[in-house]
């Protein structure tokens, strides 16, 4: 085990649940809402209980089980790398030392389809996730990661939903931030190596909305630190996933507000798999295909619905979607 990484021993402070927004026209999805318009959420315990009742309905697909690489069949489980800082995707709730979230439930449903267990390795910082997949410390990642063109050069992805970037501010929005152009000249926090950081840099770049009055980037190593930066005044706003912003806004009791603005640069989330692990890639893709069968009544949809994020669903998984016309414009 690599120094700084551990199984279920560190607690990360994350709260939140949301509905999401991404409105990708022509993908067979309902338009996604801004984080500020999220519906009432289930508390994490209830959402997890409802979601697990649908996970229990998943059954082993023998053909997919036999497709798995020999080393996974031998050990009997898939080791998933995650950061557990992305509510409602994957996070620690309260004092519990077992992660919850719709991605956690979905990962266990994938495991049931493949006839193997799911174990987790918590990774210390966001930038360590892709390298952990590349060097085999984990078998795959599933932790609110966007499939991006640049990342597809490093690892493969099985895409399973879409989401965009949201803007989170202090309760009451004291800086009167209404959208990206309102961030110019402000202190904005994001995590290093994320899609949100790339977006902030694009606003500051030549020709960007903030080129003449650049945003002051406050780099964070985690989403917990982003919230701390906002709470302490080091930052005026947070750039994070839209569904995370909505969850935080609804569960932090007025401490934060999600800006009412359409999701920014919506794109696919992907399960990361090593470039050489083609059998695992195909097996995971097949498991998701099974879980998505049945449309609104599918196990996949029911898991997302339990966490109030059904609006980010897609009708079928896609391998390396950013390389395909379906998603390319959003990557």
C-alpha positions in Angstrom: 0.0 0.0 0.0 1.3 3.4 -0.9 2.1 5.9 1.8 -0.8 8.3 2.3 -3.4 5.8 1.0 -5.5 3.6 3.2 -8.7 1.5 3.3 -11.6 3.2 5.2 -9.5 4.8 7.9 -9.7 8.5 7.1 -12.8 10.6 7.3 -13.4 13.3 4.7 -15.9 16.0 5.6 -18.4 16.2 2.8 -22.1 16.8 2.9 -24.5 17.2 0.2 -27.0 15.9 -2.3 -28.4 17.3 -5.4 -30.1 17.1 -8.6 -28.0 17.9 -11.5 -27.9 19.7 -14.7 -26.4 19.1 -18.0 -28.9 19.3 -20.7 -27.2 17.6 -23.6 -29.5 17.9 -26.5 -30.1 14.7 -28.5 -28.8 12.2 -25.9 -32.2 11.0 -24.8 -32.0 12.8 -21.4 -34.3 15.3 -19.8 -32.7 18.8 -19.6 -30.6 19.1 -16.5 -31.4 21.8 -14.0 -29.1 24.3 -12.3 -27.9 23.3 -8.8 -30.1 25.9 -7.2 -33.3 24.3 -8.5 -32.6 20.8 -7.0 -35.6 19.0 -5.5 -35.9 17.7 -2.0 -33.2 15.2 -1.2 -33.3 12.0 0.9 -30.8 12.0 3.8 -27.8 9.9 3.0 -28.9 7.0 5.2 -32.3 6.8 3.6 -30.9 7.2 0.1 -28.3 4.5 0.7 -31.0 2.1 2.1 -33.3 2.6 -0.9 -30.5 2.4 -3.4 -29.1 -0.8 -1.8 -32.6 -2.4 -2.2 -32.1 -2.1 -5.9 -28.4 -3.2 -5.8 -29.7 -6.4 -4.3 -31.7 -7.1 -7.5 -28.6 -7.3 -9.7 -27.6 -10.9 -10.6 -24.4 -12.4 -12.0 -24.0 -12.5 -15.7 -21.8 -15.6 -16.2 -20.5 -14.6 -19.6 -19.4 -11.2 -18.2 -17.8 -13.0 -15.1 -15.8 -15.2 -17.4 -14.7 -12.1 -19.4 -12.8 -10.7 -16.3 -9.0 -10.8 -16.2 -7.5 -13.8 -14.4 -6.1 -11.8 -11.6 -9.5 -10.4 -10.7 -11.1 -13.9 -10.9 -8.3 -15.2 -8.6 -8.7 -12.6 -5.9 -12.5 -12.4 -6.2 -12.9 -8.6 -6.2 -12.3 -5.3 -8.0 -10.3 -2.7 -6.2 -11.7 0.7 -6.9 -9.8 3.9 -6.4 -11.8 6.9 -5.0 -11.4 10.0 -3.0 -14.7 10.0 -1.1 -15.1 13.8 -1.2 -17.9 14.1 -3.8 -21.3 14.0 -2.2 -23.7 12.6 -3.4 -21.4 10.6 -5.6 -19.0 9.0 -3.1 -18.4 10.3 0.4 -18.3 9.6 4.1 -21.5 10.5 5.9 -21.3 11.6 9.5 -19.1 9.4 11.7 -19.5 6.3 9.5 -16.3 4.7 8.2 -17.9 3.1 5.2 -18.4 5.3 2.1 -21.9 5.9 0.6 -23.2 7.6 -2.5 -24.8 6.7 -5.8 -21.4 5.8 -7.3 -20.7 3.4 -4.4 -24.1 1.7 -4.9 -23.6 1.5 -8.6 -20.1 0.0 -8.2 -21.5 -2.7 -6.0 -24.3 -3.4 -8.5 -21.5 -3.7 -11.2 -19.7 -6.2 -8.9 -22.9 -8.3 -8.5 -23.3 -8.4 -12.3 -19.7 -9.6 -12.6 -19.9 -12.0 -9.7 -17.1 -10.4 -7.7 -16.8 -8.2 -4.7 -16.0 -4.5 -4.6 -13.3 -3.1 -2.4 -12.0 0.5 -2.2 -8.7 2.2 -1.8 -8.9 5.9 -0.7 -6.5 8.0 -2.7 -5.0 11.1 -1.0 -5.4 13.8 -3.7 -7.3 14.1 -6.9 -4.2 14.2 -9.0 -3.2 10.7 -7.8 -6.3 8.9 -9.2 -5.3 8.5 -12.9 -1.7 7.4 -12.0 -3.1 4.8 -9.6 -5.1 3.3 -12.4 -2.1 3.5 -14.8 0.3 1.7 -12.5 -2.2 -0.9 -11.2 -2.5 0.2 -7.6 -6.2 0.0 -8.3 -8.2 -2.0 -10.9 -10.4 1.0 -11.8 -11.5 4.4 -10.6 -15.1 5.6 -10.0 -15.1 8.9 -8.3 -16.9 11.7 -10.1 -14.2 12.0 -12.8 -15.0 13.6 -16.1 -14.0 11.7 -19.2 -11.8 14.2 -21.1 -9.9 13.9 -24.4 -6.5 14.4 -22.5 -7.4 11.7 -19.9 -8.3 9.2 -22.6 -4.7 9.3 -23.7 -3.8 7.9 -20.3 -6.6 5.5 -19.4 -9.8 4.2 -20.8 -13.3 5.2 -19.7 -16.7 3.6 -19.5 -19.0 6.7 -19.4 -22.1 6.3 -17.2 -23.7 9.8 -16.7 -23.3 13.5 -17.6 -22.8 16.5 -15.4 -21.6 20.1 -15.6 -19.7 22.6 -13.5 -21.6 24.6 -10.9 -20.7 27.7 -8.8 -21.1 27.6 -5.0 -21.0 30.8 -2.9 -21.5 31.7 0.8 -25.1 31.7 2.0 -27.0 34.7 0.7 -24.4 35.3 -2.0 -22.8 38.4 -0.5 -20.6 38.9 -3.6 -23.6 38.9 -5.9 -22.2 36.3 -8.2 -24.6 35.3 -11.0 -22.5 33.4 -13.4 -19.0 32.9 -14.8 -18.4 36.6 -15.7 -19.1 37.5 -12.1 -16.1 35.6 -11.1 -13.7 38.0 -12.8 -11.4 39.6 -10.2 -12.7 37.3 -7.5 -10.9 34.6 -5.4 -12.2 31.3 -6.7 -11.2 27.9 -5.3 -11.0 24.6 -7.2 -9.0 21.4 -6.9 -5.7 20.9 -8.8 -5.9 18.8 -11.9 -9.7 18.9 -12.3 -12.0 20.0 -15.1 -13.0 22.9 -12.9 -9.4 24.2 -12.9 -9.2 23.9 -16.7 -12.4 25.9 -17.0 -11.1 28.6 -14.7 -7.9 28.8 -16.7 -9.9 29.2 -19.9 -11.8 32.2 -18.4 -8.4 33.9 -17.7 -6.8 33.0 -21.0 -6.5 35.4 -23.9 -10.0 36.0 -25.3 -11.6 34.5 -22.1 -14.4 36.3 -20.2 -11.9 37.3 -17.4 -8.8 38.0 -19.5 -8.7 41.7 -18.6 -9.7 41.1 -14.9 -8.4 37.6 -14.1 -9.8 35.3 -11.5 -7.4 34.7 -8.5 -7.3 30.9 -8.3 -7.1 29.4 -4.8 -5.8 25.9 -5.3 -7.2 23.2 -3.1 -6.2 19.6 -2.7 -9.7 18.3 -2.0 -13.3 19.4 -2.0 -13.3 19.6 1.8 -10.5 22.2 1.5 -12.6 24.1 -1.1 -15.4 24.4 1.4 -13.0 25.5 4.1 -11.6 28.2 1.7 -15.1 29.5 1.1 -16.0 29.4 4.8 -12.9 31.2 5.9 -13.1 33.9 3.3 -10.0 32.8 1.3 -12.4 32.3 -1.6 -15.5 34.1 -2.8 -16.7 31.1 -4.8 -16.1 27.4 -5.4 -16.1 25.7 -8.8 -17.2 22.1 -8.4 -19.6 19.6 -9.9 -23.2 20.8 -10.3 -24.7 17.9 -8.4 -22.3 18.4 -5.5 -23.1 22.1 -5.3 -26.8 21.3 -5.1 -26.3 18.6 -2.4 -24.2 21.0 -0.3 -26.7 23.9 -0.7 -29.5 21.7 0.5 -27.7 20.0 3.4 -25.5 22.8 4.8 -28.5 24.7 6.2 -27.9 28.1 4.6 -24.1 28.2 4.9 -23.7 28.0 1.2 -25.8 28.9 -1.9 -25.7 27.3 -5.4 -25.7 30.0 -8.0 -28.7 29.8 -10.3 -26.9 29.3 -13.6 -27.1 26.5 -16.2 -24.5 23.8 -15.7 -21.3 24.7 -17.4 -19.4 22.6 -19.9 -21.5 19.5 -19.3 -19.8 16.2 -20.2 -19.5 12.5 -19.3 -18.3 10.9 -16.1 -16.3 7.8 -16.6 -15.1 4.7 -14.8 -11.3 4.7 -15.4 -9.6 1.5 -16.5 -6.0 0.9 -17.5 -5.1 1.0 -21.2 -4.1 -2.7 -21.2 -7.1 -4.0 -19.2 -9.4 -4.5 -22.2 -11.2 -7.5 -20.7 -12.1 -5.5 -17.6 -13.2 -2.5 -19.7 -15.5 -4.7 -21.7 -16.9 -6.5 -18.7 -17.7 -3.3 -16.8 -19.3 -1.9 -19.9 -21.4 -5.1 -20.2 -22.4 -4.9 -16.6 -23.6 -1.3 -17.0 -25.5 -2.3 -20.1 -27.4 -4.8 -18.1 -28.0 -2.4 -15.2 -29.4 0.2 -17.6 -31.9 -2.2 -19.3 -35.5 -1.2 -18.6 -35.2 2.5 -18.9 -36.9 4.3 -15.9 -37.3 1.0 -14.2 -33.7 -0.1 -14.6 -31.5 -0.8 -11.5 -29.3 2.0 -12.7 -32.1 4.5 -12.9 -33.5 3.5 -9.5 -30.1 4.0 -7.8 -29.8 7.5 -9.3 -33.4 8.3 -8.3 -32.8 7.2 -4.7 -30.1 9.9 -4.6 -32.2 12.4 -6.5 -29.8 12.6 -9.5 -31.8 10.8 -12.1 -31.5 13.8 -14.5 -27.8 13.0 -15.1 -28.6 9.5 -16.5 -27.8 8.4 -20.0 -29.6 5.6 -21.8 -26.5 3.3 -22.3 -22.8 3.3 -21.3 -20.2 4.6 -23.8 -16.6 3.6 -24.0 -14.3 6.6 -24.3 -17.1 8.9 -25.2 -15.0 11.9 -25.8 -13.5 10.3 -28.8 -17.0 9.8 -30.3 -19.3 12.3 -32.0 -22.0 11.7 -29.3 -20.0 13.5 -26.6 -17.0 15.1 -28.4 -18.4 18.6 -28.3 -18.7 18.4 -24.5 -15.2 17.1 -23.8 
